[in-house]
């Protein structure tokens, strides 16, 4: 996503931030990253959310090709091993608590 486009999607990022903020020990369980095609300077101008959980990655122009992302923003969940869990186009479809519980259960069964 371009930094200028982000201004129009800010509410979606805030909603995901709120989901993350509701997770106990979020820093141990979730790494939130937003890939932007823009330069770091443009991102600083466009990404003005305070206390966001998202680490901003500049100059990520071709990241979307790897995962065939065609809508911006698209949320993807990747597990700790780097495996793609799912794509989310709608914030209402994301249940982070359930995903984290399933991941913990799966990891415990593997041990």
N, CA, C and O atoms as CSV, one atom per row, in Angstrom:
chain,resi,resn,atom,element,x,y,z
A,1,UNK,N,N,0.848,-1.166,0.000
A,1,UNK,CA,C,0.000,0.000,0.000
A,1,UNK,C,C,0.896,1.233,0.000
A,1,UNK,O,O,1.939,1.254,0.654
A,2,UNK,N,N,0.490,2.233,-0.722
A,2,UNK,CA,C,1.191,3.515,-0.715
A,2,UNK,C,C,0.844,4.268,0.565
A,2,UNK,O,O,-0.249,4.101,1.106
A,3,UNK,N,N,1.752,5.083,1.043
A,3,UNK,CA,C,1.505,5.841,2.274
A,3,UNK,C,C,0.297,6.761,2.117
A,3,UNK,O,O,-0.464,6.940,3.067
A,4,UNK,N,N,0.111,7.341,0.949
A,4,UNK,CA,C,-1.047,8.213,0.750
A,4,UNK,C,C,-2.350,7.429,0.811
A,4,UNK,O,O,-3.352,7.940,1.311
A,5,UNK,N,N,-2.354,6.199,0.311
A,5,UNK,CA,C,-3.557,5.360,0.384
A,5,UNK,C,C,-3.878,5.012,1.830
A,5,UNK,O,O,-5.042,4.835,2.191
A,6,UNK,N,N,-2.850,4.916,2.647
A,6,UNK,CA,C,-3.055,4.561,4.051
A,6,UNK,C,C,-4.018,5.523,4.730
A,6,UNK,O,O,-4.821,5.110,5.567
A,7,UNK,N,N,-3.946,6.785,4.384
A,7,UNK,CA,C,-4.813,7.780,5.017
A,7,UNK,C,C,-6.282,7.392,4.909
A,7,UNK,O,O,-7.081,7.705,5.791
A,8,UNK,N,N,-6.634,6.704,3.814
A,8,UNK,CA,C,-8.021,6.321,3.593
A,8,UNK,C,C,-8.364,4.985,4.232
A,8,UNK,O,O,-9.534,4.605,4.267
A,9,UNK,N,N,-7.383,4.273,4.730
A,9,UNK,CA,C,-7.577,2.968,5.359
A,9,UNK,C,C,-7.236,2.988,6.842
A,9,UNK,O,O,-7.164,1.940,7.484
A,10,UNK,N,N,-7.034,4.149,7.366
A,10,UNK,CA,C,-6.585,4.290,8.745
A,10,UNK,C,C,-7.524,3.602,9.737
A,10,UNK,O,O,-7.061,3.013,10.714
A,11,UNK,N,N,-8.821,3.666,9.502
A,11,UNK,CA,C,-9.784,3.076,10.429
A,11,UNK,C,C,-9.604,1.562,10.518
A,11,UNK,O,O,-9.749,0.983,11.595
A,12,UNK,N,N,-9.289,0.920,9.398
A,12,UNK,CA,C,-9.065,-0.532,9.424
A,12,UNK,C,C,-7.853,-0.883,10.276
A,12,UNK,O,O,-7.884,-1.855,11.031
A,13,UNK,N,N,-6.804,-0.108,10.161
A,13,UNK,CA,C,-5.600,-0.361,10.961
A,13,UNK,C,C,-5.904,-0.146,12.440
A,13,UNK,O,O,-5.440,-0.908,13.287
A,14,UNK,N,N,-6.672,0.876,12.749
A,14,UNK,CA,C,-7.063,1.115,14.148
A,14,UNK,C,C,-7.856,-0.067,14.696
A,14,UNK,O,O,-7.671,-0.457,15.849
A,15,UNK,N,N,-8.741,-0.640,13.875
A,15,UNK,CA,C,-9.543,-1.780,14.330
A,15,UNK,C,C,-8.656,-2.992,14.608
A,15,UNK,O,O,-8.863,-3.700,15.594
A,16,UNK,N,N,-7.682,-3.231,13.753
A,16,UNK,CA,C,-6.764,-4.350,13.989
A,16,UNK,C,C,-5.921,-4.076,15.233
A,16,UNK,O,O,-5.672,-4.982,16.029
A,17,UNK,N,N,-5.485,-2.832,15.400
A,17,UNK,CA,C,-4.755,-2.470,16.616
A,17,UNK,C,C,-5.595,-2.767,17.857
A,17,UNK,O,O,-5.074,-3.267,18.853
A,18,UNK,N,N,-6.878,-2.465,17.801
A,18,UNK,CA,C,-7.761,-2.734,18.947
A,18,UNK,C,C,-7.861,-4.230,19.227
A,18,UNK,O,O,-7.866,-4.642,20.387
A,19,UNK,N,N,-7.942,-5.054,18.168
A,19,UNK,CA,C,-7.961,-6.508,18.364
A,19,UNK,C,C,-6.677,-6.971,19.051
A,19,UNK,O,O,-6.711,-7.778,19.979
A,20,UNK,N,N,-5.563,-6.453,18.586
A,20,UNK,CA,C,-4.267,-6.826,19.165
A,20,UNK,C,C,-4.178,-6.378,20.611
A,20,UNK,O,O,-3.676,-7.114,21.460
A,21,UNK,N,N,-4.655,-5.186,20.896
A,21,UNK,CA,C,-4.585,-4.653,22.262
A,21,UNK,C,C,-5.403,-5.464,23.253
A,21,UNK,O,O,-5.157,-5.395,24.458
A,22,UNK,N,N,-6.373,-6.232,22.768
A,22,UNK,CA,C,-7.202,-7.056,23.645
A,22,UNK,C,C,-6.581,-8.420,23.942
A,22,UNK,O,O,-7.155,-9.203,24.698
A,23,UNK,N,N,-5.431,-8.710,23.368
A,23,UNK,CA,C,-4.758,-9.984,23.585
A,23,UNK,C,C,-3.821,-9.857,24.781
A,23,UNK,O,O,-2.973,-8.966,24.836
A,24,UNK,N,N,-3.991,-10.767,25.737
A,24,UNK,CA,C,-3.110,-10.771,26.911
A,24,UNK,C,C,-1.697,-11.142,26.460
A,24,UNK,O,O,-1.515,-12.050,25.649
A,25,UNK,N,N,-0.714,-10.443,26.986
A,25,UNK,CA,C,0.695,-10.655,26.620
A,25,UNK,C,C,0.906,-10.547,25.116
A,25,UNK,O,O,1.601,-11.365,24.512
A,26,UNK,N,N,0.301,-9.531,24.524
A,26,UNK,CA,C,0.327,-9.379,23.058
A,26,UNK,C,C,1.745,-9.351,22.491
A,26,UNK,O,O,1.976,-9.887,21.407
A,27,UNK,N,N,2.679,-8.752,23.180
A,27,UNK,CA,C,4.042,-8.640,22.659
A,27,UNK,C,C,4.735,-9.994,22.521
A,27,UNK,O,O,5.646,-10.155,21.709
A,28,UNK,N,N,4.297,-10.960,23.321
A,28,UNK,CA,C,4.864,-12.308,23.247
A,28,UNK,C,C,4.197,-13.148,22.165
A,28,UNK,O,O,4.761,-14.149,21.722
A,29,UNK,N,N,2.994,-12.749,21.733
A,29,UNK,CA,C,2.199,-13.596,20.857
A,29,UNK,C,C,2.027,-13.067,19.439
A,29,UNK,O,O,1.779,-13.842,18.515
A,30,UNK,N,N,2.156,-11.758,19.259
A,30,UNK,CA,C,1.820,-11.151,17.972
A,30,UNK,C,C,2.905,-10.189,17.530
A,30,UNK,O,O,3.423,-9.400,18.320
A,31,UNK,N,N,3.232,-10.270,16.272
A,31,UNK,CA,C,4.116,-9.302,15.628
A,31,UNK,C,C,3.303,-8.714,14.479
A,31,UNK,O,O,2.984,-9.417,13.520
A,32,UNK,N,N,2.971,-7.449,14.570
A,32,UNK,CA,C,2.174,-6.777,13.541
A,32,UNK,C,C,3.097,-5.952,12.660
A,32,UNK,O,O,3.889,-5.144,13.145
A,33,UNK,N,N,2.980,-6.168,11.360
A,33,UNK,CA,C,3.836,-5.491,10.391
A,33,UNK,C,C,2.956,-4.978,9.267
A,33,UNK,O,O,2.024,-5.658,8.837
A,34,UNK,N,N,3.251,-3.790,8.796
A,34,UNK,CA,C,2.549,-3.254,7.633
A,34,UNK,C,C,3.588,-2.937,6.567
A,34,UNK,O,O,4.545,-2.201,6.809
A,35,UNK,N,N,3.385,-3.501,5.397
A,35,UNK,CA,C,4.295,-3.319,4.275
A,35,UNK,C,C,3.752,-2.205,3.393
A,35,UNK,O,O,2.607,-2.249,2.943
A,36,UNK,N,N,4.585,-1.217,3.159
A,36,UNK,CA,C,4.186,-0.076,2.350
A,36,UNK,C,C,5.157,0.088,1.193
A,36,UNK,O,O,6.366,-0.082,1.354
A,37,UNK,N,N,4.621,0.417,0.032
A,37,UNK,CA,C,5.457,0.595,-1.152
A,37,UNK,C,C,6.213,1.921,-1.115
A,37,UNK,O,O,7.130,2.135,-1.907
A,38,UNK,N,N,5.843,2.787,-0.225
A,38,UNK,CA,C,6.412,4.135,-0.158
A,38,UNK,C,C,7.746,4.168,0.577
A,38,UNK,O,O,8.133,3.219,1.259
A,39,UNK,N,N,8.431,5.287,0.415
A,39,UNK,CA,C,9.689,5.503,1.126
A,39,UNK,C,C,9.411,5.764,2.605
A,39,UNK,O,O,8.282,6.054,3.002
A,40,UNK,N,N,10.452,5.656,3.394
A,40,UNK,CA,C,10.325,5.907,4.836
A,40,UNK,C,C,9.848,7.329,5.115
A,40,UNK,O,O,9.045,7.545,6.023
A,41,UNK,N,N,10.327,8.286,4.356
A,41,UNK,CA,C,9.922,9.678,4.527
A,41,UNK,C,C,8.435,9.865,4.241
A,41,UNK,O,O,7.747,10.553,4.995
A,42,UNK,N,N,7.928,9.262,3.163
A,42,UNK,CA,C,6.501,9.355,2.848
A,42,UNK,C,C,5.650,8.671,3.913
A,42,UNK,O,O,4.561,9.134,4.250
A,43,UNK,N,N,6.165,7.566,4.434
A,43,UNK,CA,C,5.430,6.846,5.477
A,43,UNK,C,C,5.297,7.706,6.730
A,43,UNK,O,O,4.234,7.747,7.349
A,44,UNK,N,N,6.366,8.388,7.098
A,44,UNK,CA,C,6.314,9.257,8.279
A,44,UNK,C,C,5.222,10.311,8.138
A,44,UNK,O,O,4.568,10.663,9.119
A,45,UNK,N,N,5.025,10.810,6.932
A,45,UNK,CA,C,3.988,11.816,6.689
A,45,UNK,C,C,2.595,11.199,6.717
A,45,UNK,O,O,1.657,11.813,7.224
A,46,UNK,N,N,2.450,9.977,6.173
A,46,UNK,CA,C,1.130,9.375,6.026
A,46,UNK,C,C,0.676,8.514,7.175
A,46,UNK,O,O,-0.524,8.406,7.427
A,47,UNK,N,N,1.612,7.892,7.883
A,47,UNK,CA,C,1.262,6.966,8.961
A,47,UNK,C,C,1.366,7.703,10.288
A,47,UNK,O,O,2.413,7.703,10.935
A,48,UNK,N,N,0.283,8.320,10.677
A,48,UNK,CA,C,0.315,9.173,11.865
A,48,UNK,C,C,-0.459,8.587,13.048
A,48,UNK,O,O,-0.872,9.325,13.943
A,49,UNK,N,N,-0.654,7.284,13.058
A,49,UNK,CA,C,-1.331,6.667,14.192
A,49,UNK,C,C,-0.392,6.613,15.385
A,49,UNK,O,O,0.747,6.160,15.270
A,50,UNK,N,N,-0.862,7.064,16.496
A,50,UNK,CA,C,-0.069,7.047,17.717
A,50,UNK,C,C,-0.213,5.691,18.397
A,50,UNK,O,O,-1.308,5.131,18.440
A,51,UNK,N,N,0.855,5.175,18.914
A,51,UNK,CA,C,0.878,3.926,19.691
A,51,UNK,C,C,0.341,2.735,18.907
A,51,UNK,O,O,-0.297,1.854,19.483
A,52,UNK,N,N,0.590,2.697,17.610
A,52,UNK,CA,C,0.172,1.556,16.810
A,52,UNK,C,C,1.074,0.367,17.096
A,52,UNK,O,O,2.254,0.528,17.408
A,53,UNK,N,N,0.512,-0.819,16.989
A,53,UNK,CA,C,1.267,-2.056,17.152
A,53,UNK,C,C,2.086,-2.398,15.914
A,53,UNK,O,O,2.944,-3.280,15.961
A,54,UNK,N,N,1.829,-1.713,14.821
A,54,UNK,CA,C,2.425,-2.076,13.540
A,54,UNK,C,C,3.815,-1.501,13.337
A,54,UNK,O,O,4.035,-0.297,13.463
A,55,UNK,N,N,4.744,-2.388,13.020
A,55,UNK,CA,C,6.055,-1.968,12.557
A,55,UNK,C,C,5.885,-1.662,11.069
A,55,UNK,O,O,5.297,-2.460,10.338
A,56,UNK,N,N,6.379,-0.546,10.627
A,56,UNK,CA,C,6.215,-0.123,9.245
A,56,UNK,C,C,7.445,-0.517,8.424
A,56,UNK,O,O,8.576,-0.210,8.801
A,57,UNK,N,N,7.214,-1.193,7.312
A,57,UNK,CA,C,8.289,-1.616,6.424
A,57,UNK,C,C,8.180,-0.802,5.131
A,57,UNK,O,O,7.218,-0.968,4.381
A,58,UNK,N,N,9.149,0.072,4.862
A,58,UNK,CA,C,9.102,0.889,3.641
A,58,UNK,C,C,9.625,0.128,2.419
A,58,UNK,O,O,10.251,-0.926,2.540
A,59,UNK,N,N,9.355,0.683,1.261
A,59,UNK,CA,C,9.889,0.178,-0.008
A,59,UNK,C,C,9.586,-1.297,-0.247
A,59,UNK,O,O,10.416,-2.016,-0.803
A,60,UNK,N,N,8.421,-1.748,0.161
A,60,UNK,CA,C,8.023,-3.155,0.014
A,60,UNK,C,C,7.107,-3.316,-1.192
A,60,UNK,O,O,6.041,-3.926,-1.109
A,61,UNK,N,N,7.537,-2.767,-2.289
A,61,UNK,CA,C,6.717,-2.691,-3.493
A,61,UNK,C,C,6.227,-4.052,-3.984
A,61,UNK,O,O,5.089,-4.148,-4.444
A,62,UNK,N,N,7.029,-5.092,-3.906
A,62,UNK,CA,C,6.645,-6.375,-4.495
A,62,UNK,C,C,6.243,-7.438,-3.479
A,62,UNK,O,O,6.091,-8.605,-3.839
A,63,UNK,N,N,6.071,-7.061,-2.238
A,63,UNK,CA,C,5.674,-8.039,-1.214
A,63,UNK,C,C,4.362,-8.709,-1.586
A,63,UNK,O,O,4.208,-9.918,-1.410
A,64,UNK,N,N,3.413,-7.930,-2.100
A,64,UNK,CA,C,2.086,-8.467,-2.421
A,64,UNK,C,C,2.148,-9.575,-3.477
A,64,UNK,O,O,1.271,-10.439,-3.509
A,65,UNK,N,N,3.154,-9.563,-4.327
A,65,UNK,CA,C,3.271,-10.609,-5.344
A,65,UNK,C,C,3.492,-11.983,-4.717
A,65,UNK,O,O,2.948,-12.978,-5.196
A,66,UNK,N,N,4.273,-12.043,-3.670
A,66,UNK,CA,C,4.599,-13.325,-3.035
A,66,UNK,C,C,3.354,-14.042,-2.529
A,66,UNK,O,O,3.267,-15.267,-2.606
A,67,UNK,N,N,2.393,-13.287,-2.014
A,67,UNK,CA,C,1.185,-13.881,-1.441
A,67,UNK,C,C,-0.059,-13.623,-2.292
A,67,UNK,O,O,-1.177,-13.850,-1.829
A,68,UNK,N,N,0.118,-13.153,-3.528
A,68,UNK,CA,C,-0.985,-12.898,-4.464
A,68,UNK,C,C,-2.051,-11.977,-3.857
A,68,UNK,O,O,-3.250,-12.237,-3.965
A,69,UNK,N,N,-1.602,-10.929,-3.236
A,69,UNK,CA,C,-2.514,-9.953,-2.630
A,69,UNK,C,C,-2.955,-8.976,-3.710
A,69,UNK,O,O,-2.124,-8.366,-4.384
A,70,UNK,N,N,-4.255,-8.832,-3.869
A,70,UNK,CA,C,-4.789,-7.938,-4.902
A,70,UNK,C,C,-5.635,-6.807,-4.339
A,70,UNK,O,O,-5.982,-5.882,-5.074
A,71,UNK,N,N,-5.971,-6.852,-3.079
A,71,UNK,CA,C,-6.754,-5.800,-2.439
A,71,UNK,C,C,-5.910,-5.198,-1.340
A,71,UNK,O,O,-5.218,-5.911,-0.612
A,72,UNK,N,N,-5.967,-3.901,-1.222
A,72,UNK,CA,C,-5.186,-3.222,-0.187
A,72,UNK,C,C,-6.107,-2.424,0.704
A,72,UNK,O,O,-6.946,-1.681,0.195
A,73,UNK,N,N,-5.987,-2.545,2.012
A,73,UNK,CA,C,-5.097,-3.499,2.672
A,73,UNK,C,C,-5.713,-4.886,2.734
A,73,UNK,O,O,-6.936,-5.031,2.734
A,74,UNK,N,N,-4.886,-5.880,2.786
A,74,UNK,CA,C,-5.259,-7.263,3.062
A,74,UNK,C,C,-4.463,-7.665,4.289
A,74,UNK,O,O,-3.267,-7.388,4.382
A,75,UNK,N,N,-5.123,-8.310,5.217
A,75,UNK,CA,C,-4.440,-8.802,6.409
A,75,UNK,C,C,-4.129,-10.268,6.186
A,75,UNK,O,O,-5.010,-11.047,5.821
A,76,UNK,N,N,-2.881,-10.646,6.403
A,76,UNK,CA,C,-2.516,-12.059,6.335
A,76,UNK,C,C,-1.968,-12.454,7.697
A,76,UNK,O,O,-1.290,-11.679,8.372
A,77,UNK,N,N,-2.281,-13.667,8.071
A,77,UNK,CA,C,-1.790,-14.214,9.333
A,77,UNK,C,C,-0.775,-15.295,8.984
A,77,UNK,O,O,-1.073,-16.226,8.237
A,78,UNK,N,N,0.420,-15.159,9.532
A,78,UNK,CA,C,1.494,-16.114,9.327
A,78,UNK,C,C,1.875,-16.661,10.694
A,78,UNK,O,O,2.078,-15.897,11.638
A,79,UNK,N,N,1.974,-17.983,10.802
A,79,UNK,CA,C,2.310,-18.559,12.106
A,79,UNK,C,C,3.803,-18.427,12.395
A,79,UNK,O,O,4.556,-17.882,11.588
A,80,UNK,N,N,4.216,-18.929,13.546
A,80,UNK,CA,C,5.599,-18.783,13.993
A,80,UNK,C,C,6.598,-19.499,13.097
A,80,UNK,O,O,7.785,-19.174,13.104
A,81,UNK,N,N,6.128,-20.465,12.331
A,81,UNK,CA,C,7.029,-21.201,11.439
A,81,UNK,C,C,7.111,-20.554,10.060
A,81,UNK,O,O,7.873,-21.005,9.205
A,82,UNK,N,N,6.331,-19.498,9.844
A,82,UNK,CA,C,6.326,-18.817,8.553
A,82,UNK,C,C,5.250,-19.317,7.614
A,82,UNK,O,O,5.187,-18.874,6.467
A,83,UNK,N,N,4.396,-20.232,8.068
A,83,UNK,CA,C,3.317,-20.784,7.249
A,83,UNK,C,C,2.149,-19.793,7.196
A,83,UNK,O,O,1.737,-19.241,8.216
A,84,UNK,N,N,1.631,-19.585,5.992
A,84,UNK,CA,C,0.466,-18.731,5.814
A,84,UNK,C,C,-0.747,-19.417,6.424
A,84,UNK,O,O,-1.080,-20.539,6.043
A,85,UNK,N,N,-1.417,-18.748,7.375
A,85,UNK,CA,C,-2.609,-19.295,8.022
A,85,UNK,C,C,-3.839,-18.944,7.204
A,85,UNK,O,O,-4.637,-19.822,6.875
A,86,UNK,N,N,-4.004,-17.656,6.868
A,86,UNK,CA,C,-5.177,-17.235,6.097
A,86,UNK,C,C,-5.051,-15.776,5.680
A,86,UNK,O,O,-4.237,-15.019,6.210
A,87,UNK,N,N,-5.889,-15.409,4.708
A,87,UNK,CA,C,-6.030,-14.027,4.253
A,87,UNK,C,C,-7.313,-13.464,4.844
A,87,UNK,O,O,-8.288,-14.193,5.025
A,88,UNK,N,N,-7.315,-12.187,5.142
A,88,UNK,CA,C,-8.520,-11.536,5.638
A,88,UNK,C,C,-8.713,-10.222,4.898
A,88,UNK,O,O,-7.833,-9.362,4.889
A,89,UNK,N,N,-9.850,-10.085,4.294
A,89,UNK,CA,C,-10.174,-8.848,3.591
A,89,UNK,C,C,-11.103,-7.981,4.426
A,89,UNK,O,O,-11.260,-6.787,4.167
A,90,UNK,N,N,-11.712,-8.590,5.420
A,90,UNK,CA,C,-12.675,-7.884,6.258
A,90,UNK,C,C,-12.266,-8.036,7.720
A,90,UNK,O,O,-12.057,-9.149,8.201
A,91,UNK,N,N,-12.157,-6.940,8.402
A,91,UNK,CA,C,-11.731,-6.933,9.803
A,91,UNK,C,C,-12.644,-7.784,10.690
A,91,UNK,O,O,-12.187,-8.362,11.676
A,92,UNK,N,N,-13.925,-7.860,10.344
A,92,UNK,CA,C,-14.877,-8.608,11.168
A,92,UNK,C,C,-14.649,-10.115,11.114
A,92,UNK,O,O,-15.176,-10.851,11.948
A,93,UNK,N,N,-13.869,-10.580,10.139
A,93,UNK,CA,C,-13.595,-12.007,10.014
A,93,UNK,C,C,-12.412,-12.465,10.860
A,93,UNK,O,O,-12.161,-13.666,10.965
A,94,UNK,N,N,-11.690,-11.542,11.456
A,94,UNK,CA,C,-10.479,-11.891,12.203
A,94,UNK,C,C,-10.822,-12.110,13.679
A,94,UNK,O,O,-11.373,-11.231,14.342
A,95,UNK,N,N,-10.488,-13.291,14.171
A,95,UNK,CA,C,-10.655,-13.595,15.584
A,95,UNK,C,C,-9.280,-14.000,16.124
A,95,UNK,O,O,-8.934,-15.182,16.153
A,96,UNK,N,N,-8.505,-13.002,16.549
A,96,UNK,CA,C,-7.132,-13.257,16.992
A,96,UNK,C,C,-7.070,-14.189,18.186
A,96,UNK,O,O,-6.180,-15.036,18.263
A,97,UNK,N,N,-7.992,-14.050,19.112
A,97,UNK,CA,C,-7.976,-14.930,20.292
A,97,UNK,C,C,-8.128,-16.383,19.881
A,97,UNK,O,O,-7.414,-17.247,20.389
A,98,UNK,N,N,-9.043,-16.663,18.973
A,98,UNK,CA,C,-9.255,-18.030,18.497
A,98,UNK,C,C,-8.012,-18.539,17.757
A,98,UNK,O,O,-7.573,-19.668,17.974
A,99,UNK,N,N,-7.456,-17.701,16.889
A,99,UNK,CA,C,-6.258,-18.109,16.144
A,99,UNK,C,C,-5.102,-18.422,17.085
A,99,UNK,O,O,-4.383,-19.400,16.882
A,100,UNK,N,N,-4.920,-17.605,18.103
A,100,UNK,CA,C,-3.836,-17.832,19.055
A,100,UNK,C,C,-4.069,-19.102,19.862
A,100,UNK,O,O,-3.123,-19.838,20.143
A,101,UNK,N,N,-5.314,-19.366,20.235
A,101,UNK,CA,C,-5.645,-20.583,20.972
A,101,UNK,C,C,-5.381,-21.810,20.107
A,101,UNK,O,O,-4.806,-22.791,20.578
A,102,UNK,N,N,-5.800,-21.759,18.840
A,102,UNK,CA,C,-5.567,-22.877,17.930
A,102,UNK,C,C,-4.073,-23.111,17.721
A,102,UNK,O,O,-3.618,-24.254,17.693
A,103,UNK,N,N,-3.312,-22.028,17.574
A,103,UNK,CA,C,-1.867,-22.140,17.363
A,103,UNK,C,C,-1.192,-22.749,18.590
A,103,UNK,O,O,-0.315,-23.602,18.456
A,104,UNK,N,N,-1.592,-22.320,19.774
A,104,UNK,CA,C,-1.016,-22.854,21.004
A,104,UNK,C,C,-1.346,-24.328,21.145
A,104,UNK,O,O,-0.477,-25.122,21.505
A,105,UNK,N,N,-2.585,-24.709,20.868
A,105,UNK,CA,C,-3.001,-26.106,20.948
A,105,UNK,C,C,-2.211,-26.951,19.964
A,105,UNK,O,O,-1.733,-28.028,20.320
A,106,UNK,N,N,-2.064,-26.478,18.727
A,106,UNK,CA,C,-1.315,-27.200,17.698
A,106,UNK,C,C,0.144,-27.371,18.120
A,106,UNK,O,O,0.698,-28.463,17.994
A,107,UNK,N,N,0.760,-26.322,18.609
A,107,UNK,CA,C,2.170,-26.386,19.034
A,107,UNK,C,C,2.353,-27.351,20.202
A,107,UNK,O,O,3.345,-28.078,20.246
A,108,UNK,N,N,1.411,-27.370,21.150
A,108,UNK,CA,C,1.505,-28.278,22.287
A,108,UNK,C,C,1.348,-29.741,21.845
A,108,UNK,O,O,1.995,-30.632,22.395
A,109,UNK,N,N,0.482,-29.979,20.849
A,109,UNK,CA,C,0.296,-31.346,20.352
A,109,UNK,C,C,1.544,-31.833,19.620
A,109,UNK,O,O,1.835,-33.029,19.628
A,110,UNK,N,N,2.282,-30.928,18.991
A,110,UNK,CA,C,3.470,-31.284,18.241
A,110,UNK,C,C,4.616,-31.683,19.166
A,110,UNK,O,O,5.524,-32.398,18.742
A,111,UNK,N,N,4.591,-31.237,20.417
A,111,UNK,CA,C,5.697,-31.493,21.341
A,111,UNK,C,C,5.568,-32.810,22.014
A,111,UNK,O,O,6.420,-33.176,22.824
